[in-house]
Amino acid sequence: DFRQTPKMRDVNVGAVILSVGIEPFDPKTKDEYGYGRMENVVTSMDYERLLSSTGPFEGEVLRLSDKKHPQKIAWIQCVGSRRLTEGENSYCSGVCCTYTQKQVILTKGHDADVDCTIFHNDIRSFGKDFERYFQRAEELPGTRFIRSYVSIDREIPETKNVVIKYSTNNDGVKEEEFDLVVLSVGLNPPADFKNLADKFGIELNEHGFSRVIHSNPIATNQPGIFVSGAFQGPTDIPEAVFTASGAGAQCGEMLDYRRGKLATERIYPEERDVSQEEPRIGVFVCHCGANISSVVNVPSAVEYALTLPNVVYAQEQLFSCATNSAQQITDLAQEKGLNRIVIAACSPRTLEPLFRDTLREAGLNQYYCDMANIREHCSWVHTKQKEDATQKAKDIIRMSIARTRHLEPLQEFDLPVNPTALVVGGGIAGMTTALSIAKQGHEVELIEKDNELGGIARRLYTTIEGMDVQSFLKDTIRKVYANPLIHVSHNATIKEVSGFLGNFETTVATEGRIKKIKYGASVLAIGAEEYQPSEYLYGESDKVFTHLEIGEEIAAGNEAVTDAESLVMIQCVGCRNEDRNYCARVCCSHAVKNALKLKAQKPEMEIYVIFRDMRTYGLREDYYRDASEQGVRFIRYEMDNKPNVEAVKAGGKDILRVTVPDLVLGKELELDADIVSLAAAVIPASTTSEIAGMFKVALSPDEFFKEAHVKLKPVEFAADGVYLCGTAHYPKHIQESINQAYGAAGRVLTLLSQDTVTASGSICEVNEDDCISCGACITACSYDAIEFRETAKGRKAWVNPVLCKGDGLCNAKCPTNAIVLKHFTDAELLSQIDAAISKDDIISQIDKAV
């Protein structure tokens, strides 16, 4: 409401969440970047606007100086980050490498002939699937990743092109001209962070972010005031989302006694019975920013939709999922008398519930809605075939409209919710989740495969920030055993999992007995394991350890390690390769932590870290710099020329000789070491696949648990009522596991705090007259939802509507078509097929083939 005026309000609250975000670094503060002086030097935020359909040139990437398409673009990384110069930040902003790769991929999507050059230091693709994303960008034709510090030298007056100078290993300093330069700016704390801290009485760190409490990063020094998102420190969207959920969980711990007392039930208009009316279909075609409209001619698709039978209204929308757009659909359905809606936009996987809700608001049955996926199925896969993509979009819309004519109203039903939670895994993540759920008044069954709690944290002693892990672990275990609502099962093996959303049952063999656990939601926090190297003499020489083992030896005071004269660390052992194409995320920080520990005990020790990219992201960058200043030497290697380790005798003693090429010196170095420490990868737990099969959840290509949506549902599985957290999801540091554990607890409580949950109306049903009792459907069903029952017509298959997930496998297997999947009936699907291609076209194609 643009007519609103400022007002002062007093609000009484029981807790506060500070989600104040960040500010992009402003390069105008540093004249050397040329930003504000040179027309064709822009920030990455500016470039986002150029790529956007709502930007200054409606999605076209044009230079500001002459409005021409740039054909040669450079990105400069670490602008405002990883620098000690005045006005810039010493920490790594964590997100810039990957958002730059995204911009390169989108730029190539706009124009494949653009030459893209990325000047970078380390490539910090440490997040889940980030390594593959980097490789995708790197392999694009006409794309160069150049590891070099650069300077913006000058602007050419005649062309307004920008000249960059950069160093190379072999050819000295080079000079190159670019049409456009993009500054990949880092993240600053909120602009008014000092006043904010003063108002709420919270402590800040030296960078202006909230001072992190290592045992609970969401909390602050003020009870009842919590922090989520980037105010904890630079972070990306998925982690911001689950810290927000985690902050909600911690508020719930404090305010559970008020839960539901301030909520009001949403009242929908009475549903109109339109089943006997002639279909009056409304079609809404989404631009999805530029995701669809940059490829598909949206106005043409709208015009085409208006020519199709039963379509009485059609229009385009910039973002159909926006609140105002959803309200517009509701209003137009009422105004125009629409009784069926087609949304031509993205995948129904994410936003179908939203669009169904717009129909309920209009007084229509929500199953009168259909989504035509013209993004994933069209614009995203046909970026270079705009005319064909537009025709395909019209075909998809036509098929959706044909199906929509046959849609029927379906009714959903409520199921009771068992308020107990099951947590699988008794490491830090699992215990944190269990404690948070229990503090909000719910019983928790915590099952652990070992005879004691703690997981892999039992082998960790400190974090890079100095947290005493063993002290924290002991305190957490004590709290778990002391909480009367948490019931722990040790030496537990899961035998069977059954049930449905809100009402599951798991059979567990534990401590010599069989235990059946009934619960409403589960959290899988089974952790991860350490890769056991087969390279670099590991297992052959007692002088070769993993980083985890070195940490244990330092804590134990093993003088062979702490008094060593020389120690070499080798990074990326067992990952970032063909077998495991991911970054294990924590190894670089562990290397730096161990190096600093050893330097503190013996400053003269020679320590070398042989790395590919140092990924001490976020505030951990300061520790990397500290190690370098203390004399730890960092030597980079490349995958096609890895280090070599051999056992030799030198100076009368047995040593390990590590040979590695120095890419700067152009020479091969020989490092004689008393100890070699390997950054062994974090790999999925050995039970991951088995657990995934029992709970019917998906795995990523790297065999970690796969979340339902990386940004929208980062702690949920696609399977309803099952959640995830910790290193079973992907390698992460302890503080990150704690954040995600609270996030999972927050999502669990949104389910368990309800008395009932709504089940889908799109389920299977048996026509007894056509059932021949063959049992094919029973064999096919993965959810044990079908059984034989005696009826007046004999033994017939019967579908339990509570267990049915509507996957349609039984429907496809039935030889007599006796099973009908509601909302995907034969009439609906065959109408789509008929609309895809006419009989005349089929005959014509057959004639041509013959």
C-alpha positions in Angstrom: 0.0 0.0 0.0 1.9 3.1 -1.3 -0.4 5.3 0.7 1.0 4.1 4.0 2.8 6.7 6.2 5.5 6.0 8.9 4.0 5.1 12.3 5.5 4.2 15.6 4.3 0.9 17.2 5.1 -0.8 20.4 5.2 -4.6 20.0 5.5 -7.0 22.9 7.5 -10.1 22.0 9.0 -13.0 23.7 12.0 -13.4 21.4 13.8 -11.5 18.6 15.4 -12.9 15.5 18.0 -10.6 13.8 18.0 -11.4 10.1 19.4 -8.1 9.0 21.5 -9.5 6.1 24.5 -7.9 4.5 25.6 -5.0 2.3 27.5 -5.6 -0.9 31.0 -4.1 -0.8 31.1 -0.6 -2.5 34.1 -0.5 -4.9 33.7 3.3 -5.1 35.7 3.5 -1.9 38.7 2.2 -3.8 39.7 4.4 -6.8 41.9 1.6 -8.2 38.8 -0.3 -9.3 37.6 2.5 -11.6 34.0 1.9 -10.6 32.1 5.2 -11.1 34.9 6.6 -13.3 34.8 4.0 -16.1 31.5 3.5 -17.7 32.1 -0.2 -18.5 33.2 -1.2 -15.1 30.2 -2.6 -13.2 29.7 -4.6 -10.0 28.4 -8.1 -9.9 25.1 -6.7 -8.5 24.9 -4.3 -11.4 25.5 -7.3 -13.7 22.6 -9.2 -12.1 20.4 -6.3 -13.0 21.6 -6.4 -16.6 20.8 -10.2 -16.8 17.3 -9.7 -15.3 14.3 -9.2 -17.4 13.2 -6.4 -15.0 16.6 -4.7 -15.4 17.4 -1.5 -17.3 17.6 -3.3 -20.7 14.9 -5.9 -20.1 17.3 -8.8 -19.9 19.7 -7.8 -22.6 23.4 -7.5 -21.5 24.4 -4.1 -22.9 27.3 -1.8 -22.2 26.4 1.4 -20.5 28.6 3.5 -22.7 27.1 2.7 -26.1 24.3 0.2 -25.5 26.1 -2.5 -27.5 26.4 -6.1 -26.6 29.9 -6.8 -25.1 31.8 -9.6 -26.8 34.6 -9.8 -24.3 33.9 -9.7 -20.6 36.2 -10.0 -17.6 35.2 -10.8 -14.0 37.6 -9.9 -11.2 37.2 -11.9 -8.0 37.8 -11.0 -4.4 36.8 -7.3 -4.8 36.6 -6.1 -1.2 37.4 -9.5 0.3 40.6 -11.3 1.3 42.5 -8.0 1.4 44.2 -6.1 4.2 44.1 -2.8 2.5 42.1 0.0 4.2 38.4 -0.1 3.5 38.4 -3.7 2.4 37.8 -7.0 4.3 40.3 -9.6 5.3 37.7 -12.4 5.3 36.5 -14.4 2.3 32.9 -13.6 1.4 32.2 -17.2 0.5 29.7 -16.7 -2.3 31.5 -14.8 -5.0 33.2 -17.7 -6.8 30.0 -19.5 -7.4 27.8 -16.5 -8.2 30.4 -15.5 -10.8 30.3 -19.0 -12.3 26.5 -18.6 -12.5 26.8 -15.2 -14.2 29.2 -16.8 -16.8 26.8 -19.6 -17.5 23.9 -17.2 -17.9 26.0 -14.9 -20.1 26.8 -17.8 -22.4 23.1 -18.6 -22.4 22.4 -15.1 -23.7 25.2 -15.2 -26.3 27.4 -18.3 -26.8 30.0 -16.3 -28.7 30.9 -14.0 -25.8 34.5 -14.4 -24.5 34.4 -14.8 -20.7 37.5 -14.4 -18.6 37.5 -14.9 -14.8 40.6 -13.6 -12.9 40.7 -15.4 -9.6 42.8 -16.5 -6.7 41.5 -19.8 -5.2 38.3 -21.2 -6.7 36.2 -21.8 -3.6 33.6 -24.2 -4.8 33.1 -25.8 -1.4 29.4 -26.2 -1.3 27.2 -29.2 -2.3 27.4 -29.7 -6.1 29.6 -26.6 -6.4 32.5 -28.5 -7.8 30.4 -29.8 -10.7 29.0 -26.3 -11.3 32.5 -24.9 -11.5 33.5 -27.6 -14.0 30.4 -26.8 -16.0 31.4 -23.1 -16.3 35.1 -23.9 -16.9 34.3 -26.2 -19.8 32.1 -23.7 -21.7 33.7 -22.8 -25.0 35.4 -19.4 -24.9 35.7 -19.3 -21.2 39.1 -18.8 -19.3 39.8 -19.1 -15.6 43.1 -17.3 -15.0 44.7 -17.5 -11.5 46.2 -14.1 -11.1 45.9 -10.8 -9.2 45.0 -8.0 -11.6 44.9 -4.3 -11.8 42.6 -2.1 -13.9 45.0 0.0 -15.8 43.0 2.4 -17.9 40.0 3.2 -20.0 40.5 3.7 -23.8 38.8 7.0 -24.6 37.6 6.2 -28.1 36.0 2.8 -27.3 35.5 3.0 -23.6 37.0 -0.4 -23.4 38.9 -1.3 -20.2 42.5 -2.5 -20.1 43.5 -5.0 -17.4 47.1 -6.0 -16.4 47.6 -9.4 -14.9 50.6 -11.7 -14.1 51.3 -15.1 -15.5 53.6 -17.9 -14.5 55.4 -18.1 -17.8 55.0 -14.9 -19.7 55.3 -12.2 -17.0 52.8 -9.4 -16.9 50.2 -9.3 -19.6 47.9 -6.5 -20.8 44.5 -7.2 -22.2 41.5 -5.2 -23.4 37.9 -6.0 -22.5 34.5 -4.6 -23.5 33.1 -4.9 -20.0 34.6 -5.6 -16.6 32.5 -7.1 -13.7 33.8 -6.6 -10.2 32.8 -9.7 -8.1 32.1 -7.7 -4.9 32.2 -9.3 -1.5 29.8 -9.0 1.4 29.9 -6.4 4.2 28.0 -6.5 7.5 24.8 -4.5 7.6 25.4 -0.7 7.1 24.1 0.2 10.6 25.6 -2.8 12.5 27.0 -0.7 15.3 23.7 1.0 16.2 21.9 -2.3 15.8 24.3 -4.0 18.2 23.9 -1.1 20.7 20.1 -1.2 20.5 19.9 -5.0 21.2 23.0 -5.2 23.4 24.6 -7.9 21.4 28.3 -8.4 20.9 30.0 -8.1 17.5 33.2 -9.7 16.2 36.0 -7.6 14.7 34.4 -7.6 11.3 31.0 -6.2 12.4 29.1 -9.5 12.3 27.4 -11.0 15.4 29.9 -12.7 17.7 29.4 -16.4 17.2 28.9 -18.7 20.2 30.5 -21.8 18.9 28.3 -24.2 20.7 25.2 -22.4 19.3 25.9 -20.0 16.4 22.3 -18.9 16.3 22.3 -17.5 19.8 23.8 -14.2 21.0 25.1 -13.0 24.3 21.6 -11.7 25.0 19.1 -14.5 26.0 16.1 -14.4 23.7 17.9 -12.7 20.8 18.9 -14.9 18.0 20.7 -14.4 14.7 20.1 -16.0 11.3 21.4 -15.7 7.8 24.5 -13.7 6.8 24.6 -11.7 10.1 26.4 -14.7 11.5 29.0 -14.1 8.8 29.1 -14.4 5.0 26.9 -17.3 3.9 24.8 -18.5 0.9 21.1 -18.9 0.5 20.6 -22.6 1.6 22.5 -22.0 4.9 20.6 -18.7 5.4 17.4 -20.6 5.0 18.1 -23.4 7.5 19.6 -20.9 10.1 16.3 -19.0 9.8 14.4 -22.3 10.5 16.9 -22.9 13.3 16.2 -19.5 14.9 12.5 -20.3 14.7 13.2 -23.6 16.6 15.1 -21.8 19.3 12.3 -19.3 19.7 10.0 -22.3 20.0 12.1 -23.7 22.8 11.4 -20.4 24.8 7.9 -19.8 23.7 6.4 -23.3 23.3 3.8 -22.5 26.0 2.3 -19.9 23.7 2.3 -22.1 20.5 -1.0 -21.8 18.6 -2.5 -19.3 21.0 -2.1 -16.3 18.7 -2.9 -18.2 15.5 -6.2 -17.8 13.7 -7.5 -20.5 11.3 -7.5 -19.5 7.7 -11.1 -19.4 6.3 -11.6 -20.2 2.7 -14.8 -19.3 0.7 -17.3 -22.1 0.3 -16.3 -24.3 -2.6 -18.5 -24.0 -5.7 -19.6 -27.2 -7.5 -18.6 -26.6 -11.1 -18.4 -30.3 -12.1 -21.5 -29.9 -14.3 -20.5 -26.6 -15.9 -18.9 -26.2 -19.3 -15.1 -25.8 -18.7 -14.1 -22.1 -18.6 -10.3 -22.2 -18.6 -8.0 -19.3 -17.6 -4.4 -19.5 -18.8 -1.6 -17.6 -17.1 1.8 -17.6 -18.8 4.8 -16.7 -16.7 7.9 -14.8 -17.8 9.7 -16.2 -14.8 11.9 -13.1 -14.9 14.0 -13.9 -18.0 14.1 -17.6 -17.4 11.2 -18.2 -19.8 10.7 -15.0 -21.7 14.3 -14.7 -22.9 13.7 -17.8 -25.0 9.9 -18.2 -25.4 7.8 -15.5 -27.0 5.4 -15.2 -24.1 2.9 -12.8 -25.8 2.6 -15.1 -28.7 1.9 -18.1 -26.4 -0.8 -16.1 -24.7 -2.4 -15.2 -28.0 -2.3 -18.8 -29.1 -3.9 -20.0 -25.8 -6.9 -17.8 -26.5 -7.6 -19.7 -29.7 -7.9 -23.1 -28.0 -11.2 -24.6 -27.0 -12.8 -23.7 -23.6 -10.1 -21.0 -23.0 -12.0 -17.8 -22.1 -9.2 -15.8 -20.6 -5.4 -15.7 -20.9 -2.7 -13.3 -19.9 1.1 -13.0 -19.2 2.6 -12.4 -15.8 6.1 -11.4 -14.9 6.3 -13.8 -11.9 3.2 -15.9 -11.4 4.4 -17.0 -8.0 4.6 -13.4 -6.7 2.0 -12.5 -4.0 0.3 -9.9 -6.2 0.2 -12.3 -9.2 -1.3 -15.1 -7.1 -4.0 -12.7 -5.9 -4.6 -11.6 -9.4 -5.3 -15.2 -10.5 -7.8 -15.5 -7.6 -9.5 -12.2 -8.4 -9.7 -13.0 -12.2 -11.1 -16.5 -11.5 -14.0 -14.9 -9.6 -14.4 -11.9 -12.0 -14.3 -13.9 -15.2 -16.2 -17.0 -13.9 -13.2 -19.3 -14.5 -13.6 -22.8 -13.3 -10.3 -24.3 -14.3 -6.8 -22.7 -14.3 -3.6 -23.5 -16.3 -0.4 -22.0 -15.1 2.3 -22.1 -17.8 5.4 -21.6 -15.8 7.9 -23.8 -13.9 7.9 -27.3 -12.4 4.9 -28.2 -10.3 7.3 -29.8 -7.9 7.9 -26.5 -6.1 5.0 -24.2 -6.6 1.9 -26.3 -7.3 0.7 -26.0 -3.7 0.8 -22.2 -4.0 -1.3 -22.1 -7.2 -3.7 -24.7 -5.9 -4.3 -22.3 -2.9 -5.2 -19.5 -5.3 -8.1 -21.7 -6.5 -9.3 -22.4 -3.0 -9.3 -18.6 -2.4 -11.5 -18.3 -5.5 -14.0 -20.9 -4.2 -12.8 -23.6 -6.6 -11.6 -27.1 -5.9 -7.8 -27.0 -5.9 -7.5 -30.0 -8.2 -8.9 -27.9 -11.1 -5.4 -26.5 -11.5 -2.8 -27.8 -13.9 0.8 -26.6 -14.5 2.4 -26.5 -17.9 6.1 -26.7 -17.4 7.5 -24.4 -20.0 10.7 -23.7 -18.1 12.5 -26.9 -17.2 10.9 -28.7 -20.2 11.3 -25.9 -22.7 13.2 -22.6 -22.2 16.0 -24.1 -20.1 16.8 -26.8 -22.6 16.3 -24.9 -25.8 18.0 -21.6 -25.2 19.4 -21.5 -28.7 16.2 -22.5 -30.5 13.9 -19.6 -29.7 11.3 -20.2 -32.4 11.2 -23.9 -31.9 11.0 -23.3 -28.1 8.1 -21.0 -28.5 6.3 -23.6 -30.6 7.1 -26.3 -28.1 5.7 -24.0 -25.3 2.5 -23.7 -27.3 2.4 -27.5 -27.6 2.9 -27.9 -23.9 0.2 -25.4 -23.1 -2.2 -27.0 -25.6 -1.7 -30.4 -24.0 -2.2 -28.9 -20.5 -5.5 -27.3 -21.6 -6.7 -30.5 -23.1 -6.0 -32.3 -19.8 -7.6 -29.6 -17.8 -10.9 -30.1 -19.5 -11.1 -33.5 -17.9 -10.0 -32.6 -14.4 -12.3 -33.7 -11.6 -12.8 -32.2 -8.1 -11.0 -34.3 -5.4 -11.2 -34.1 -1.6 -8.3 -34.3 0.7 -8.6 -35.8 4.2 -7.0 -35.2 7.6 -4.8 -37.7 9.4 -3.8 -37.6 13.1 -0.2 -36.8 13.9 1.8 -38.8 16.4 3.7 -36.0 18.3 6.9 -38.2 18.8 10.0 -37.7 16.7 12.6 -40.2 15.6 16.2 -39.1 15.3 18.6 -41.5 13.5 22.2 -40.8 14.5 23.6 -39.7 17.9 26.4 -37.4 16.7 26.4 -33.6 17.3 23.8 -32.9 14.7 21.4 -35.7 15.9 21.7 -34.8 19.6 21.2 -31.1 18.9 18.1 -31.8 16.9 16.8 -34.2 19.6 17.4 -31.7 22.4 15.7 -28.9 20.5 12.6 -31.0 19.7 12.4 -32.2 23.3 12.7 -28.7 24.7 9.6 -27.9 22.7 7.6 -30.5 24.6 7.9 -33.5 22.3 9.2 -37.0 23.0 12.2 -38.1 20.9 13.5 -41.5 20.2 17.2 -41.2 19.5 18.8 -44.3 17.9 22.6 -44.7 17.6 24.4 -47.6 15.9 27.4 -47.5 18.3 27.5 -48.1 22.0 28.0 -44.5 22.8 26.9 -41.1 21.5 29.1 -38.5 19.8 29.8 -39.8 16.3 32.9 -38.6 14.6 33.2 -35.7 17.0 34.7 -38.1 19.5 37.8 -37.9 17.4 37.9 -34.1 17.2 39.4 -32.0 20.0 39.3 -28.4 18.8 37.9 -26.3 15.9 39.9 -23.7 14.0 38.2 -21.1 16.1 39.3 -22.7 19.3 36.2 -24.4 20.5 36.9 -27.3 23.0 35.0 -30.0 21.1 35.3 -32.7 23.8 34.0 -30.5 26.5 31.1 -29.4 24.3 30.4 -33.0 23.4 30.4 -34.3 27.0 28.0 -31.5 28.0 25.7 -32.3 25.1 25.7 -36.0 25.9 24.9 -35.2 29.5 22.0 -33.0 28.5 20.6 -35.8 26.2 20.7 -38.4 29.0 19.3 -35.9 31.5 16.3 -35.0 29.4 13.3 -37.2 30.3 11.7 -36.8 26.9 14.7 -38.3 25.0 14.9 -42.1 24.9 18.2 -43.4 23.6 18.7 -46.7 21.9 22.4 -47.8 21.6 23.9 -50.5 19.3 20.8 -50.0 17.2 20.1 -51.5 13.8 17.0 -50.5 11.9 15.2 -53.6 10.6 12.0 -52.1 9.0 10.4 -48.7 8.4 6.7 -48.4 7.5 3.9 -45.9 7.8 3.0 -42.5 6.4 3.2 -38.8 7.1 2.4 -38.2 10.8 2.2 -42.0 11.6 5.4 -44.0 11.0 6.6 -47.1 12.7 10.2 -48.3 12.8 11.5 -51.6 14.1 14.9 -51.5 15.7 17.2 -54.2 17.1 18.9 -52.6 20.1 20.8 -53.9 23.1 19.5 -57.5 22.7 15.9 -56.7 22.1 13.5 -55.7 19.3 11.9 -52.3 19.8 9.0 -50.9 17.7 8.9 -47.1 17.6 5.9 -45.1 16.6 6.4 -41.5 15.6 5.2 -38.7 13.4 8.4 -37.4 11.8 12.0 -38.5 11.5 15.4 -36.8 11.2 18.2 -38.6 9.5 21.5 -37.5 11.0 23.7 -40.6 10.4 26.9 -38.6 9.8 29.7 -39.4 7.5 33.1 -41.2 7.5 36.7 -40.6 6.8 38.2 -41.9 3.5 40.9 -44.4 4.1 43.7 -43.5 1.6 45.4 -46.0 -0.5 47.9 -43.5 -1.8 50.9 -41.6 -0.4 52.2 -44.6 1.6 49.2 -44.5 4.0 49.0 -47.8 5.8 52.6 -48.6 4.7 54.5 -46.0 6.8 53.8 -45.2 10.4 54.9 -41.6 9.5 51.8 -41.0 7.3 48.6 -39.9 9.0 45.3 -38.3 8.0 44.4 -34.8 9.2 41.9 -36.3 11.7 44.6 -38.7 13.1 47.1 -35.9 13.3 44.6 -33.9 15.4 44.3 -36.8 17.7 48.1 -37.3 18.0 48.5 -33.6 18.8 45.9 -33.8 21.5 47.5 -36.9 22.9 50.9 -35.2 22.9 52.6 -37.7 20.6 56.2 -36.4 20.5 56.9 -38.0 17.1 54.4 -35.5 15.7 54.7 -32.5 18.0 58.6 -32.6 18.0 59.0 -33.3 14.3 61.4 -31.1 12.4 59.4 -31.1 9.2 55.8 -32.0 8.4 54.0 -32.0 5.0 50.3 -31.8 4.5 48.7 -33.0 1.2 45.2 -31.7 0.4 42.3 -33.2 -1.6 43.2 -36.8 -1.0 40.3 -39.0 -2.2 38.1 -36.2 -3.5 37.9 -33.7 -6.3 38.7 -36.6 -8.6 36.8 -39.0 -10.9 35.7 -41.2 -8.0 34.5 -38.4 -5.8 33.8 -35.3 -7.8 33.2 -33.0 -4.8 35.1 -30.9 -2.3 35.1 -32.3 1.2 34.8 -28.7 2.5 36.4 -29.0 5.9 39.9 -30.2 5.0 41.7 -26.9 4.3 40.5 -25.5 7.6 41.6 -28.6 9.4 45.1 -28.3 7.8 45.4 -24.7 8.9 44.1 -25.6 12.4 46.7 -28.4 12.8 49.5 -26.3 11.4 48.7 -23.5 13.9 48.5 -26.0 16.8 52.0 -27.4 15.9 53.5 -23.9 15.4 52.3 -22.9 18.8 54.1 -25.9 20.3 57.2 -25.7 18.1 57.5 -22.5 16.2 60.7 -23.7 14.3 58.9 -26.7 12.8 58.9 -26.6 9.0 55.3 -27.1 7.8 54.3 -27.3 4.1 50.7 -27.4 2.9 50.4 -28.8 -0.7 47.1 -27.7 -2.0 45.0 -27.3 -5.1 42.8 -24.4 -3.9 42.8 -23.2 -0.3 39.2 -23.2 0.7 39.2 -21.4 4.1 36.0 -19.6 3.2 34.3 -17.1 5.4 35.9 -15.8 8.5 38.3 -18.8 8.5 40.4 -16.8 6.0 42.0 -14.9 8.9 43.5 -18.2 10.2 44.9 -19.1 6.8 46.7 -15.7 6.7 47.9 -16.2 10.3 49.4 -19.6 9.4 51.2 -18.0 6.4 52.5 -15.2 8.6 53.8 -17.8 11.1 55.9 -19.4 8.3 53.7 -22.2 7.1 54.5 -22.6 3.4 51.7 -23.2 1.0 52.5 -24.8 -2.4 49.9 -25.3 -5.1 49.7 -28.4 -7.3 47.4 -29.4 -10.2 45.5 -32.6 -10.6 47.5 -33.8 -13.6 50.8 -33.5 -11.6 50.2 -34.7 -8.1 52.8 -34.9 -5.3 54.8 -38.1 -4.9 55.8 -39.6 -1.5 58.6 -42.1 -1.0 60.4 -43.5 2.0 64.1 -42.7 1.9 67.1 -42.4 4.2 68.8 -39.1 4.6 71.2 -37.8 7.3 71.2 -41.1 8.9 67.5 -41.3 9.6 64.3 -42.6 7.9 62.3 -39.8 6.3 59.6 -39.3 3.7 60.5 -37.4 0.6 57.7 -35.5 -1.0 58.2 -34.3 -4.5 56.0 -31.6 -5.9 56.3 -29.2 -8.9 56.3 -25.5 -7.9 54.0 -23.8 -10.4 55.5 -20.4 -9.6 59.1 -21.3 -9.7 58.7 -23.7 -12.6 60.8 -26.2 -10.7 60.3 -29.5 -8.9 60.7 -29.3 -5.2 61.9 -32.1 -2.8 60.6 -31.8 0.7 62.1 -34.1 3.3 59.5 -34.7 6.0 59.4 -36.5 9.3 55.6 -36.7 9.1 53.1 -36.6 6.2 49.4 -35.7 6.9 46.8 -36.4 4.3 43.5 -34.4 3.9 41.4 -37.6 3.6 38.0 -36.9 2.1 34.8 -36.9 4.1 32.7 -39.7 2.5 29.1 -40.9 3.0 28.5 -43.3 5.9 28.6 -47.0 4.9 24.9 -47.3 5.9 23.7 -44.4 3.9 22.3 -46.4 0.9 20.6 -48.9 3.2 19.0 -46.1 5.3 17.9 -44.2 2.2 16.2 -47.4 0.9 14.3 -48.0 4.2 13.1 -44.4 4.5 12.5 -44.1 0.7 14.6 -41.0 0.4 16.9 -39.9 -2.5 20.7 -39.7 -2.7 22.9 -37.2 -4.5 25.3 -38.3 -7.2 28.0 -38.4 -4.5 25.8 -40.7 -2.3 25.0 -38.1 0.3 21.4 -37.5 1.2 19.6 -35.3 -1.3 17.4 -32.5 0.0 14.0 -31.8 -1.6 15.2 -28.4 -2.9 18.6 -26.8 -2.3 17.2 -23.4 -1.4 13.5 -23.8 -0.5 13.7 -27.1 1.4 17.4 -27.6 2.4 16.6 -29.8 5.5 13.7 -31.8 4.0 13.5 -34.8 1.8 11.0 -35.1 -1.0 9.5 -37.9 1.1 7.0 -36.3 3.5 7.8 -36.3 7.2 11.5 -37.1 6.8 14.2 -34.5 7.4 18.0 -34.4 7.4 20.9 -32.6 8.9 24.6 -32.8 9.5 27.4 -34.4 7.5 25.0 -37.1 6.1 23.7 -34.2 3.9 27.2 -33.0 2.9 30.6 -32.4 4.7 30.4 -29.4 7.0 32.0 -27.8 10.1 30.6 -28.4 13.5 29.0 -24.9 13.7 27.3 -25.5 10.3 26.1 -28.9 11.5 24.6 -27.3 14.6 22.9 -24.6 12.5 21.4 -27.2 10.2 20.4 -29.4 13.2 18.3 -26.6 14.7 16.9 -25.9 11.2 15.7 -29.5 10.9 14.2 -29.3 14.4 12.3 -26.2 13.3 10.9 -28.0 10.3 9.9 -31.0 12.4 8.0 -28.9 14.8 5.9 -27.4 12.0 4.5 -30.9 11.6 4.5 -32.3 15.1 2.9 -29.2 16.6 -0.3 -29.9 14.6 -3.0 -32.4 15.6 -3.6 -33.4 12.1 -2.0 -33.3 8.6 -3.7 -33.2 5.3 -3.2 -36.1 2.8 -3.4 -35.7 -0.9 -6.6 -36.5 -2.9 -4.5 -37.8 -5.8 -4.5 -41.4 -4.8 -5.4 -44.7 -6.4 -8.7 -46.5 -6.3 -9.8 -50.0 -7.5 -12.8 -50.7 -9.7 -13.8 -54.0 -8.2 -15.7 -55.1 -11.3 -12.5 -55.0 -13.4 -10.1 -56.5 -10.8 -9.0 -60.1 -11.5 -7.1 -60.5 -8.3 -3.8 -61.1 -10.1 -1.7 -59.2 -7.4 0.4 -57.3 -9.9 -0.4 -54.1 -8.2 0.5 -55.4 -4.7 3.9 -56.5 -6.0 4.5 -53.1 -7.7 3.6 -50.9 -4.7 6.6 -49.6 -2.9 4.5 -48.3 0.0 2.6 -51.5 1.0 -0.6 -49.5 0.3 -2.4 -52.3 -1.5 -3.8 -55.6 -0.1 -6.4 -58.2 -0.9 -9.8 -58.0 0.8 -12.8 -60.2 0.7 -15.8 -58.5 -0.8 -19.2 -59.5 -2.1 -17.6 -60.0 -5.4 -14.8 -62.2 -4.1 -11.2 -61.4 -3.2 -10.3 -58.0 -4.7 -7.4 -55.5 -4.4 -7.9 -52.6 -2.0 -5.9 -49.4 -1.8 -5.3 -48.0 1.7 -5.8 -44.2 1.0 -3.6 -43.3 4.0 -0.6 -45.2 2.7 -1.0 -44.5 -1.0 1.5 -41.9 -2.4 -0.1 -41.7 -5.8 3.0 -42.6 -7.8 0.8 -44.6 -10.3 3.1 -47.6 -10.6 0.2 -50.0 -9.8 -2.0 -48.2 -12.3 0.5 -48.8 -15.0 1.0 -52.5 -14.1 -2.7 -53.4 -13.9 -3.5 -55.6 -16.9 -7.2 -54.8 -16.8 -7.0 -51.0 -16.0 -8.9 -51.8 -12.8 -6.9 -49.2 -10.8 -7.4 -45.5 -11.4 -5.0 -42.9 -10.2 -7.1 -39.8 -9.4 -6.0 -36.6 -11.1 -4.1 -38.7 -13.6 -6.9 -40.7 -15.2 -6.7 -42.3 -18.6 -9.1 -39.7 -19.9 -6.8 -36.9 -18.7 -3.6 -38.4 -19.9 -4.9 -39.6 -23.3 -6.3 -36.1 -24.0 -2.8 -34.8 -23.5 -1.4 -37.3 -25.9 -4.1 -36.6 -28.5 -3.4 -32.9 -28.1 0.4 -33.4 -28.6 -0.1 -34.5 -32.2 -3.1 -34.9 -34.4 -4.1 -38.1 -36.1 -3.5 -36.6 -39.5 0.0 -35.6 -38.5 0.6 -39.2 -37.2 -0.6 -40.7 -40.5 1.5 -38.2 -42.5 4.6 -39.1 -40.5 3.9 -42.8 -41.0 3.4 -42.2 -44.7 6.7 -40.3 -44.9 8.6 -43.1 -43.0 7.2 -45.8 -45.3 
